[in-house]
Amino acid sequence: DSEEPHLYAMALRNSEAIVGSGGGHAIVYAVRAPGQARVLARLQGDEVKGIAIAGDDVIAAANEFTESPEPPRRSTSTGRTPSSGGVAAGRPRAGKGSVYRLRPSGLFERIYNNTESHVTALEWNGTAREAWASLGVGGRVIAVAEDRTARVALDVDETQVLSLSLTGRSPIFGTGDTGVFYRVTDARPQGATWNSKVLDATSPARWGA
């Protein structure tokens, strides 16, 4: 029974449940039995949105918001094209997201930081030794290696990637705005498109290749 208003994430490590809080505090707890809870880390931010286990280490995603996200509302769009209108269409306000690695010694380090998007879900890929973090802005899944380098693993047209199940036999993930499930295969794609952020030259310019 926690005094925190929300408990957003949980994973099992040996005989403990690792739990992340939300609603103003980004705290990671370890719960061994009823009444036996301890704080593993107090992270910077307002919530712990995802927890994954990497051996004896804990991978945790924490978000910081200047304003609380709006609760999602049913979209009136019937197609797969993301709806327009920003927050008025029910999109959560963007926050800042970080991914931390917590060691059994009690030390922890930030291995990934995004100042333009919060993290919505987290998984650990033990084969590739990477943490996979889905973003609430931009429709991307980021793979973070053990040396703290990051790459875009998946990029879709939808605004948000909200749920991940990429480590099983049939990898799948889900999006919001609009709601779609994608199945990931290892087949070579027939074509590819890269959606870049808007590049502003700040003055009249002629673009090259």
Residue pairs with C-beta under 8 A, 6 or more apart in sequence:
2 19
2 21
2 29
2 37
4 21
4 22
4 23
4 25
4 27
5 22
5 23
5 24
6 21
6 22
6 23
6 47
7 19
7 20
7 21
7 22
8 20
8 21
8 22
8 47
8 48
8 49
8 50
9 19
9 20
9 48
9 49
9 50
9 51
9 60
9 61
9 122
10 17
10 18
10 19
10 20
10 51
11 17
11 18
11 51
11 52
11 53
11 58
12 18
12 53
13 30
13 53
13 56
13 58
15 32
16 30
16 31
16 32
17 30
17 31
17 32
18 28
18 29
18 30
18 31
18 40
18 51
18 53
18 58
19 28
19 29
19 30
19 31
19 51
20 26
20 27
20 28
20 29
20 47
20 48
20 49
20 50
20 51
20 60
20 62
21 27
21 28
21 29
21 47
21 48
22 46
22 47
22 48
22 49
23 46
23 47
24 46
24 47
25 42
25 46
25 47
26 42
26 43
26 44
26 45
26 46
26 47
26 48
26 62
26 63
26 64
27 39
27 41
27 42
27 43
27 48
28 39
28 40
28 41
28 42
28 43
28 48
28 51
28 58
28 60
28 102
29 37
29 38
29 39
29 40
30 37
30 38
30 39
30 40
31 37
40 58
40 102
40 106
41 60
41 100
41 102
41 106
41 108
43 60
43 62
43 98
43 100
43 108
44 62
44 64
44 98
45 62
45 63
45 64
45 96
45 98
46 63
46 64
46 65
46 95
47 62
47 63
48 60
48 61
48 62
49 61
49 62
49 63
49 97
49 118
49 119
49 120
49 121
49 122
50 60
50 61
50 119
50 120
50 121
50 122
50 123
50 133
51 58
51 59
51 60
51 61
51 122
52 58
52 59
52 60
52 122
52 123
52 124
52 131
53 59
53 124
54 101
54 124
54 126
54 131
56 103
56 104
57 101
57 102
57 103
57 104
58 101
58 102
59 99
59 100
59 101
59 102
59 122
59 124
59 131
60 99
60 100
60 102
60 122
61 97
61 98
61 99
61 100
61 119
61 121
61 122
61 133
62 97
62 98
62 99
62 100
62 119
63 95
63 96
63 97
63 98
63 118
63 119
64 95
64 96
64 97
64 98
64 118
65 93
65 95
65 96
65 118
66 93
66 95
67 93
68 93
69 92
69 93
69 95
69 118
70 87
70 90
70 91
70 92
70 93
72 90
72 92
72 176
73 90
74 90
75 83
75 89
75 90
75 177
75 178
75 179
76 83
77 83
77 178
79 178
80 157
80 158
80 178
80 180
81 157
81 178
82 139
82 157
82 158
82 159
82 177
82 178
83 89
83 90
83 177
83 178
87 93
89 177
90 177
91 159
91 160
91 177
92 118
92 136
92 160
94 116
94 117
94 118
94 136
94 137
95 117
95 118
95 136
96 113
96 114
96 115
96 116
96 117
96 118
97 112
97 113
97 114
97 117
97 118
97 119
97 133
97 135
97 136
98 110
98 112
98 113
98 114
98 119
99 110
99 111
99 112
99 113
99 119
99 122
99 131
99 133
99 144
100 108
100 109
100 110
100 111
101 108
101 109
101 111
101 131
102 108
111 131
111 144
111 146
111 148
112 131
112 133
112 142
112 144
112 148
112 150
114 135
114 142
116 137
116 138
117 135
117 136
117 137
117 138
118 135
118 136
118 137
119 133
119 134
119 135
119 136
120 134
120 135
120 136
120 160
120 161
120 162
120 163
121 133
121 134
121 161
121 162
121 163
121 164
122 131
122 132
122 133
122 134
122 164
123 131
123 132
123 164
123 165
123 166
123 167
124 130
124 131
124 132
124 167
125 131
125 132
125 143
125 166
125 167
126 167
128 143
129 145
129 146
130 143
130 144
130 145
130 146
131 143
131 144
132 141
132 142
132 143
132 144
132 153
132 164
132 166
133 141
133 142
133 144
134 140
134 141
134 142
134 160
134 161
134 162
134 163
134 164
134 173
135 141
135 142
135 160
135 161
136 160
136 161
136 162
137 159
137 160
138 155
138 159
139 155
139 156
139 157
139 158
139 159
139 160
139 161
139 175
140 152
140 153
140 154
140 155
140 156
140 161
141 152
141 153
141 154
141 155
141 161
141 164
141 166
141 173
142 150
142 151
142 152
142 153
143 150
143 151
143 152
143 153
144 150
145 151
154 161
154 173
154 182
154 184
155 194
155 195
156 175
156 180
156 182
157 195
158 175
158 176
158 177
158 178
158 180
159 175
159 176
159 177
160 175
160 176
160 177
161 173
161 174
161 175
161 176
162 174
162 175
162 176
163 173
163 174
164 173
165 171
165 172
165 173
166 172
166 173
166 184
170 183
171 183
171 184
172 181
172 182
172 183
172 184
173 181
173 182
173 184
174 180
174 181
174 182
175 181
175 182
201 207
